[in-house]
Amino acid sequence: MKTVINTVNAPAPIGPYSQAIVAGDFIFVSGQVAIDAATGELILDDIKTETFKVMENIKAILTEAGVGFDHIVKTTIFLKDMQSFAQVNEVYSGYFTEKFPARETVAVAGLPKNVNVEISVTALKS
């Protein structure tokens, strides 16, 4: 059995997918990009601002699911340019305090809406 998680505090999906799915004890959050939920506009001022918006979108979805960043067990970061790694990591690391999740970071040829970073996460419900 699966349950769809949806919140108006994160951007609506731009395709045939859900913001997140709860399946068993896991919450699978779809890849988030820097779209402002209130305006629908992309936030691409600089890579740090873009990453901050992505993380805030993830936060909104996790909050709707009743958990926080301390429940995340795995993240995947997709970068358009690996030169952005240090700046993305600087923002990303501010959301975790200990027992960091497993993670991979991969460089990709392109991302939806031509963004520079997309992040997906898997969390535990408890």
C-alpha positions, 0 to 999 in steps of 0.5 A: 500500500502506498500513500501520496504526500502533497503540500501546497508549500512545495512546488506542484509536480511538473509531470506525472509523479507525486511530490512524495510517496509513503510505502511501508516505513519509507518516504520517497521524496521526488527530485526537487528543483528550485521552484517557488511554490507560491509563484511557480517561478524558478529561483536561479540567482546563484547556486547557493540560493538555488540549493537553499530553495531545493532544500526548503522544498524538501523540508516542506514535503517532509513536514507534510509527511510528519518528519524532518531532516533527521529522518532522511536515510539517503539522498541523491544530488544531481548537478549540472556542473560538478564545479558547484559541488562545494557550494551545494555541499555548504548549503546542504550540510546546514540541514543535517547535524549528525548521523548524516544520510548516505548520499551520492552526487552525480554530474548530469548533462541536463536537468528539468527546466535547465536548473543546476541542481536537483535533490531527491531523498528517502526518509524513514517515518519513525 
